[in-house]
Amino acid sequence: MHIDKYKIYSYGKTWKDGKQSKKEEITHMLTSDECIDGKSLLRLIDDLDDAWHRHEGKEVEVEITFKERV
């Protein structure tokens, strides 16, 4: 299976002036309009989790949309 485009976001609380914000915001983002196969996307997600979160135990949500080719 090939995925035509993807968007990966990571939310977290940022620090400013020694204080942690109360509201979560996007801390990391990766988007692409280039095709990637399913296995490569799963590896990418796993690698990003290691790089961005260092095993913080974040929840992961996935939303998939199938569209007719135009």
Backbone as XML, in Angstrom:
<?xml version="1.0"?>
<chain id="A" units="angstrom">
  <residue number="1" name="MET">
    <atom name="N" x="0.843" y="-1.177" z="0.000"/>
    <atom name="CA" x="0.000" y="0.000" z="0.000"/>
    <atom name="C" x="0.888" y="1.240" z="0.000"/>
  </residue>
  <residue number="2" name="HIS">
    <atom name="N" x="0.459" y="2.251" z="-0.756"/>
    <atom name="CA" x="1.184" y="3.517" z="-0.813"/>
    <atom name="C" x="0.318" y="4.622" z="-0.209"/>
  </residue>
  <residue number="3" name="ILE">
    <atom name="N" x="0.945" y="5.485" z="0.546"/>
    <atom name="CA" x="0.283" y="6.643" z="1.124"/>
    <atom name="C" x="0.735" y="7.842" z="0.290"/>
  </residue>
  <residue number="4" name="ASP">
    <atom name="N" x="-0.231" y="8.589" z="-0.246"/>
    <atom name="CA" x="0.089" y="9.675" z="-1.170"/>
    <atom name="C" x="0.632" y="10.924" z="-0.483"/>
  </residue>
  <residue number="5" name="LYS">
    <atom name="N" x="0.147" y="11.229" z="0.698"/>
    <atom name="CA" x="0.679" y="12.351" z="1.470"/>
    <atom name="C" x="0.363" y="12.122" z="2.938"/>
  </residue>
  <residue number="6" name="TYR">
    <atom name="N" x="1.134" y="12.764" z="3.790"/>
    <atom name="CA" x="0.928" y="12.567" z="5.228"/>
    <atom name="C" x="1.317" y="13.820" z="5.997"/>
  </residue>
  <residue number="7" name="LYS">
    <atom name="N" x="0.745" y="13.925" z="7.187"/>
    <atom name="CA" x="1.044" y="15.013" z="8.118"/>
    <atom name="C" x="1.203" y="14.380" z="9.492"/>
  </residue>
  <residue number="8" name="ILE">
    <atom name="N" x="2.308" y="14.664" z="10.139"/>
    <atom name="CA" x="2.577" y="14.108" z="11.468"/>
    <atom name="C" x="2.814" y="15.293" z="12.401"/>
  </residue>
  <residue number="9" name="TYR">
    <atom name="N" x="2.034" y="15.360" z="13.484"/>
    <atom name="CA" x="2.145" y="16.446" z="14.445"/>
    <atom name="C" x="2.431" y="15.873" z="15.827"/>
  </residue>
  <residue number="10" name="SER">
    <atom name="N" x="3.215" y="16.592" z="16.597"/>
    <atom name="CA" x="3.446" y="16.250" z="17.992"/>
    <atom name="C" x="3.072" y="17.460" z="18.840"/>
  </residue>
  <residue number="11" name="TYR">
    <atom name="N" x="2.221" y="17.224" z="19.832"/>
    <atom name="CA" x="1.788" y="18.286" z="20.723"/>
    <atom name="C" x="2.474" y="18.149" z="22.073"/>
  </residue>
  <residue number="12" name="GLY">
    <atom name="N" x="2.725" y="19.264" z="22.684"/>
    <atom name="CA" x="3.318" y="19.254" z="24.015"/>
    <atom name="C" x="3.219" y="20.630" z="24.635"/>
  </residue>
  <residue number="13" name="LYS">
    <atom name="N" x="3.640" y="20.699" z="25.876"/>
    <atom name="CA" x="3.652" y="21.975" z="26.586"/>
    <atom name="C" x="5.058" y="22.548" z="26.506"/>
  </residue>
  <residue number="14" name="THR">
    <atom name="N" x="5.127" y="23.826" z="26.193"/>
    <atom name="CA" x="6.426" y="24.481" z="26.051"/>
    <atom name="C" x="6.785" y="25.225" z="27.336"/>
  </residue>
  <residue number="15" name="TRP">
    <atom name="N" x="8.042" y="25.597" z="27.417"/>
    <atom name="CA" x="8.552" y="26.347" z="28.570"/>
    <atom name="C" x="8.908" y="27.759" z="28.131"/>
  </residue>
  <residue number="16" name="LYS">
    <atom name="N" x="8.568" y="28.735" z="28.964"/>
    <atom name="CA" x="8.925" y="30.126" z="28.699"/>
    <atom name="C" x="9.171" y="30.815" z="30.033"/>
  </residue>
  <residue number="17" name="ASP">
    <atom name="N" x="10.295" y="31.467" z="30.144"/>
    <atom name="CA" x="10.673" y="32.177" z="31.370"/>
    <atom name="C" x="10.638" y="31.267" z="32.591"/>
  </residue>
  <residue number="18" name="GLY">
    <atom name="N" x="11.049" y="30.024" z="32.410"/>
    <atom name="CA" x="11.112" y="29.071" z="33.520"/>
    <atom name="C" x="9.783" y="28.478" z="33.928"/>
  </residue>
  <residue number="19" name="LYS">
    <atom name="N" x="8.726" y="28.753" z="33.162"/>
    <atom name="CA" x="7.394" y="28.228" z="33.487"/>
    <atom name="C" x="6.859" y="27.416" z="32.321"/>
  </residue>
  <residue number="20" name="GLN">
    <atom name="N" x="6.182" y="26.320" z="32.658"/>
    <atom name="CA" x="5.575" y="25.475" z="31.627"/>
    <atom name="C" x="4.193" y="26.015" z="31.287"/>
  </residue>
  <residue number="21" name="SER">
    <atom name="N" x="3.897" y="26.098" z="29.995"/>
    <atom name="CA" x="2.579" y="26.589" z="29.572"/>
    <atom name="C" x="1.499" y="25.604" z="29.996"/>
  </residue>
  <residue number="22" name="LYS">
    <atom name="N" x="0.291" y="26.118" z="30.152"/>
    <atom name="CA" x="-0.839" y="25.274" z="30.545"/>
    <atom name="C" x="-1.496" y="24.620" z="29.335"/>
  </residue>
  <residue number="23" name="LYS">
    <atom name="N" x="-1.319" y="25.233" z="28.172"/>
    <atom name="CA" x="-1.965" y="24.769" z="26.943"/>
    <atom name="C" x="-0.963" y="24.026" z="26.060"/>
  </residue>
  <residue number="24" name="GLU">
    <atom name="N" x="-1.408" y="22.912" z="25.479"/>
    <atom name="CA" x="-0.549" y="22.184" z="24.540"/>
    <atom name="C" x="-0.571" y="22.877" z="23.180"/>
  </residue>
  <residue number="25" name="GLU">
    <atom name="N" x="0.556" y="22.828" z="22.500"/>
    <atom name="CA" x="0.661" y="23.367" z="21.151"/>
    <atom name="C" x="1.547" y="22.440" z="20.328"/>
  </residue>
  <residue number="26" name="ILE">
    <atom name="N" x="1.584" y="22.668" z="19.031"/>
    <atom name="CA" x="2.411" y="21.832" z="18.164"/>
    <atom name="C" x="3.874" y="22.140" z="18.443"/>
  </residue>
  <residue number="27" name="THR">
    <atom name="N" x="4.627" y="21.100" z="18.833"/>
    <atom name="CA" x="6.052" y="21.262" z="19.109"/>
    <atom name="C" x="6.909" y="20.722" z="17.969"/>
  </residue>
  <residue number="28" name="HIS">
    <atom name="N" x="6.391" y="19.752" z="17.212"/>
    <atom name="CA" x="7.094" y="19.185" z="16.060"/>
    <atom name="C" x="6.069" y="18.906" z="14.969"/>
  </residue>
  <residue number="29" name="MET">
    <atom name="N" x="6.511" y="19.011" z="13.705"/>
    <atom name="CA" x="5.602" y="18.752" z="12.592"/>
    <atom name="C" x="6.406" y="18.257" z="11.394"/>
  </residue>
  <residue number="30" name="LEU">
    <atom name="N" x="5.862" y="17.277" z="10.703"/>
    <atom name="CA" x="6.456" y="16.785" z="9.459"/>
    <atom name="C" x="5.321" y="16.518" z="8.483"/>
  </residue>
  <residue number="31" name="THR">
    <atom name="N" x="5.384" y="17.129" z="7.314"/>
    <atom name="CA" x="4.371" y="16.900" z="6.280"/>
    <atom name="C" x="5.062" y="16.605" z="4.963"/>
  </residue>
  <residue number="32" name="SER">
    <atom name="N" x="4.389" y="15.848" z="4.114"/>
    <atom name="CA" x="4.940" y="15.545" z="2.805"/>
    <atom name="C" x="3.819" y="15.245" z="1.822"/>
  </residue>
  <residue number="33" name="ASP">
    <atom name="N" x="3.995" y="15.709" z="0.588"/>
    <atom name="CA" x="3.084" y="15.379" z="-0.506"/>
    <atom name="C" x="3.683" y="14.307" z="-1.402"/>
  </residue>
  <residue number="34" name="GLU">
    <atom name="N" x="4.819" y="13.736" z="-0.989"/>
    <atom name="CA" x="5.456" y="12.675" z="-1.764"/>
    <atom name="C" x="4.990" y="11.318" z="-1.256"/>
  </residue>
  <residue number="35" name="CYS">
    <atom name="N" x="4.817" y="10.409" z="-2.175"/>
    <atom name="CA" x="4.323" y="9.070" z="-1.861"/>
    <atom name="C" x="5.326" y="8.297" z="-0.997"/>
  </residue>
  <residue number="36" name="ILE">
    <atom name="N" x="4.794" y="7.509" z="-0.053"/>
    <atom name="CA" x="5.614" y="6.644" z="0.799"/>
    <atom name="C" x="4.850" y="5.338" z="0.984"/>
  </residue>
  <residue number="37" name="ASP">
    <atom name="N" x="5.553" y="4.221" z="1.046"/>
    <atom name="CA" x="4.841" y="2.957" z="1.253"/>
    <atom name="C" x="4.526" y="2.785" z="2.744"/>
  </residue>
  <residue number="38" name="GLY">
    <atom name="N" x="3.533" y="1.966" z="3.026"/>
    <atom name="CA" x="3.030" y="1.797" z="4.381"/>
    <atom name="C" x="4.085" y="1.373" z="5.390"/>
  </residue>
  <residue number="39" name="LYS">
    <atom name="N" x="4.931" y="0.427" z="5.029"/>
    <atom name="CA" x="5.969" y="-0.041" z="5.952"/>
    <atom name="C" x="6.960" y="1.065" z="6.269"/>
  </residue>
  <residue number="40" name="SER">
    <atom name="N" x="7.312" y="1.850" z="5.278"/>
    <atom name="CA" x="8.241" y="2.959" z="5.506"/>
    <atom name="C" x="7.619" y="4.028" z="6.399"/>
  </residue>
  <residue number="41" name="LEU">
    <atom name="N" x="6.316" y="4.272" z="6.236"/>
    <atom name="CA" x="5.639" y="5.248" z="7.082"/>
    <atom name="C" x="5.643" y="4.787" z="8.536"/>
  </residue>
  <residue number="42" name="LEU">
    <atom name="N" x="5.382" y="3.508" z="8.768"/>
    <atom name="CA" x="5.408" y="2.993" z="10.142"/>
    <atom name="C" x="6.796" y="3.127" z="10.757"/>
  </residue>
  <residue number="43" name="ARG">
    <atom name="N" x="7.831" y="2.834" z="9.983"/>
    <atom name="CA" x="9.202" y="2.998" z="10.490"/>
    <atom name="C" x="9.492" y="4.469" z="10.784"/>
  </residue>
  <residue number="44" name="LEU">
    <atom name="N" x="9.032" y="5.359" z="9.910"/>
    <atom name="CA" x="9.229" y="6.785" z="10.100"/>
    <atom name="C" x="8.569" y="7.249" z="11.395"/>
  </residue>
  <residue number="45" name="ILE">
    <atom name="N" x="7.340" y="6.825" z="11.635"/>
    <atom name="CA" x="6.627" y="7.199" z="12.861"/>
    <atom name="C" x="7.383" y="6.708" z="14.089"/>
  </residue>
  <residue number="46" name="ASP">
    <atom name="N" x="7.853" y="5.477" z="14.048"/>
    <atom name="CA" x="8.603" y="4.912" z="15.165"/>
    <atom name="C" x="9.904" y="5.697" z="15.404"/>
  </residue>
  <residue number="47" name="ASP">
    <atom name="N" x="10.612" y="6.022" z="14.333"/>
    <atom name="CA" x="11.849" y="6.791" z="14.456"/>
    <atom name="C" x="11.590" y="8.208" z="14.978"/>
  </residue>
  <residue number="48" name="LEU">
    <atom name="N" x="10.499" y="8.836" z="14.519"/>
    <atom name="CA" x="10.166" y="10.171" z="15.002"/>
    <atom name="C" x="9.805" y="10.150" z="16.481"/>
  </residue>
  <residue number="49" name="ASP">
    <atom name="N" x="9.109" y="9.118" z="16.902"/>
    <atom name="CA" x="8.776" y="8.980" z="18.326"/>
    <atom name="C" x="10.049" y="8.930" z="19.163"/>
  </residue>
  <residue number="50" name="ASP">
    <atom name="N" x="11.022" y="8.148" z="18.714"/>
    <atom name="CA" x="12.309" y="8.076" z="19.428"/>
    <atom name="C" x="13.021" y="9.429" z="19.424"/>
  </residue>
  <residue number="51" name="ALA">
    <atom name="N" x="13.057" y="10.086" z="18.278"/>
    <atom name="CA" x="13.794" y="11.349" z="18.145"/>
    <atom name="C" x="13.100" y="12.511" z="18.864"/>
  </residue>
  <residue number="52" name="TRP">
    <atom name="N" x="11.794" y="12.605" z="18.742"/>
    <atom name="CA" x="11.065" y="13.736" z="19.301"/>
    <atom name="C" x="10.739" y="13.583" z="20.780"/>
  </residue>
  <residue number="53" name="HIS">
    <atom name="N" x="10.452" y="12.343" z="21.216"/>
    <atom name="CA" x="9.901" y="12.165" z="22.563"/>
    <atom name="C" x="10.790" y="11.390" z="23.515"/>
  </residue>
  <residue number="54" name="ARG">
    <atom name="N" x="11.766" y="10.675" z="22.997"/>
    <atom name="CA" x="12.673" y="9.891" z="23.836"/>
    <atom name="C" x="11.900" y="9.043" z="24.845"/>
  </residue>
  <residue number="55" name="HIS">
    <atom name="N" x="10.906" y="8.344" z="24.348"/>
    <atom name="CA" x="10.113" y="7.381" z="25.128"/>
    <atom name="C" x="9.329" y="8.043" z="26.265"/>
  </residue>
  <residue number="56" name="GLU">
    <atom name="N" x="8.686" y="9.171" z="25.978"/>
    <atom name="CA" x="7.848" y="9.850" z="26.967"/>
    <atom name="C" x="6.506" y="9.161" z="27.167"/>
  </residue>
  <residue number="57" name="GLY">
    <atom name="N" x="6.154" y="8.245" z="26.286"/>
    <atom name="CA" x="4.869" y="7.561" z="26.426"/>
    <atom name="C" x="3.694" y="8.384" z="25.918"/>
  </residue>
  <residue number="58" name="LYS">
    <atom name="N" x="3.870" y="9.057" z="24.805"/>
    <atom name="CA" x="2.796" y="9.866" z="24.221"/>
    <atom name="C" x="1.689" y="8.969" z="23.666"/>
  </residue>
  <residue number="59" name="GLU">
    <atom name="N" x="0.458" y="9.478" z="23.675"/>
    <atom name="CA" x="-0.650" y="8.802" z="23.003"/>
    <atom name="C" x="-0.520" y="9.057" z="21.510"/>
  </residue>
  <residue number="60" name="VAL">
    <atom name="N" x="-0.915" y="8.084" z="20.704"/>
    <atom name="CA" x="-0.836" y="8.222" z="19.255"/>
    <atom name="C" x="-2.243" y="8.078" z="18.682"/>
  </residue>
  <residue number="61" name="GLU">
    <atom name="N" x="-2.631" y="9.016" z="17.824"/>
    <atom name="CA" x="-3.914" y="8.958" z="17.125"/>
    <atom name="C" x="-3.651" y="8.908" z="15.630"/>
  </residue>
  <residue number="62" name="VAL">
    <atom name="N" x="-4.406" y="8.095" z="14.921"/>
    <atom name="CA" x="-4.245" y="7.970" z="13.476"/>
    <atom name="C" x="-5.598" y="8.189" z="12.818"/>
  </residue>
  <residue number="63" name="GLU">
    <atom name="N" x="-5.613" y="9.013" z="11.781"/>
    <atom name="CA" x="-6.818" y="9.229" z="10.975"/>
    <atom name="C" x="-6.435" y="8.982" z="9.517"/>
  </residue>
  <residue number="64" name="ILE">
    <atom name="N" x="-7.184" y="8.130" z="8.847"/>
    <atom name="CA" x="-6.872" y="7.764" z="7.468"/>
    <atom name="C" x="-8.069" y="8.092" z="6.587"/>
  </residue>
  <residue number="65" name="THR">
    <atom name="N" x="-7.796" y="8.694" z="5.436"/>
    <atom name="CA" x="-8.833" y="9.047" z="4.489"/>
    <atom name="C" x="-8.542" y="8.411" z="3.142"/>
  </residue>
  <residue number="66" name="PHE">
    <atom name="N" x="-9.512" y="7.690" z="2.604"/>
    <atom name="CA" x="-9.414" y="7.130" z="1.265"/>
    <atom name="C" x="-10.207" y="8.017" z="0.320"/>
  </residue>
  <residue number="67" name="LYS">
    <atom name="N" x="-9.576" y="8.488" z="-0.766"/>
    <atom name="CA" x="-10.246" y="9.360" z="-1.719"/>
    <atom name="C" x="-10.124" y="8.779" z="-3.115"/>
  </residue>
  <residue number="68" name="GLU">
    <atom name="N" x="-11.102" y="9.097" z="-3.956"/>
    <atom name="CA" x="-11.043" y="8.718" z="-5.358"/>
    <atom name="C" x="-9.892" y="9.488" z="-6.015"/>
  </residue>
  <residue number="69" name="ARG">
    <atom name="N" x="-9.191" y="8.822" z="-6.922"/>
    <atom name="CA" x="-8.143" y="9.510" z="-7.659"/>
    <atom name="C" x="-8.783" y="10.481" z="-8.633"/>
  </residue>
  <residue number="70" name="VAL">
    <atom name="N" x="-8.168" y="11.625" z="-8.781"/>
    <atom name="CA" x="-8.704" y="12.670" z="-9.679"/>
    <atom name="C" x="-7.933" y="12.677" z="-10.952"/>
  </residue>
</chain>
